[in-house]
Amino acid sequence: MSKKIAVLITTYGEVEEPTLKNLFPNSRLILQRITATIANISKPLEFFIAAVRSVNRKKLWTKTGYRSQLNAINERQAKAIAAELKTLAPEDVSFDVLPAYYFIPPLIEDMLEKVKGYDGVIIAPMIPVESAFACGIACNVVLKQWGDTAFATTRVLHGLWNDVALVKMFANHVFENLGEASSLKKGLILAVHGTLTKDTKGNPPQTHTGLRETHAFYENLRDVILADARNPFASIKLGALNHTYGGTWMPETFELALEELKHEGVEEVSAFAYGFFADNSESDFEAVSLLNAAPFAKKTYIPCINDAPEFSKWMAAKILSSTKLMTGDMVEIPREQPAETLNG
């Protein structure tokens, strides 16, 4: 009997046209789904913070002319992954691949309702490091909407950061996007969405922040790059793009990485946002702004993996493997050897 599987290619989602009408509900959802997990916020304070954030972002994006390309990239990723699945899937399985978002329409809960009658649902978060702020949101939405029995036919991909193939793919992506060779002393910043190390009381956060995974993913990628014969970098640094509130954030900031590279005599700096599968306002705006303002002879921003063909193939294989585990003997999915991981 033929099986129909829904795949939700899920990411945060960003406002494309920075109007207050668009930004305010987006900011409120961020506060409700992320900030509220680490701090108690009253409704009046929630409205105030969302309003201030919206006004500030509108001013900044309007002044600089920045427009987020995250949603457009996510849609292209969904189409590319759908094409790969169509090629790889057996005849008795069909996949509908759809974009879904945490903070803008179409919201993940609405998409879950849309695919409720499918034989299975795979949620593929487009953030490699899982935490309560990333794929954890998807799990919470599924539990709230369908209850814990939903996970008999629903899977949220996880552990993506720990896959050898992904780390090698990212390393190749870095090397292939360096541009023209030069004799300048080179440094690389591996940028990531920062996360909490302590809560507002100075204690370890009670929620899963993904701190351990963030560091391990960085170390794995750094080591693979340094061990490669193509490596031109004299130094590689972790660069966290931190928020301000909620407690103590990662000390290895993007700004500190720039300072340390300058102190080490680096003349040419490249930056790659390893913590994202798609460019967004933190990678191609915040990180790029910091990079462009830094006093180096040459600066290169390496785009995220986005909808590169090798990424689409890799993600499709992950989805196929998850489908096999979810459906068991009901669906025979052709697969290669289990994915090799770097940390067991």
FENZI-V327145 format. One record per run of one state. SS is the DSSP state (H for helix, E for strand, L for the rest). FROM is the first residue (numbers start at 1). LEN is the number of residues. Records with the same first field share a line. If there is no record, write none. Layout:
# FENZI-V327145
SS = FROM-LEN, FROM-LEN
This chain:
# FENZI-V327145
L = 1-2, 12-8, 34-1, 38-5, 65-5, 89-4, 102-5, 115-5, 126-9, 147-1, 153-1, 157-3, 177-9, 194-2, 199-12, 228-5, 242-6, 250-3, 264-4, 274-8, 294-4, 303-6, 331-10, 342-3
E = 3-9, 93-9, 107-1, 120-6, 154-3, 163-1, 186-8, 196-3, 233-9, 248-2, 253-1, 268-6, 298-5, 341-1
H = 20-14, 35-3, 43-22, 70-19, 108-7, 135-12, 148-5, 160-3, 164-13, 211-17, 254-10, 282-12, 309-22
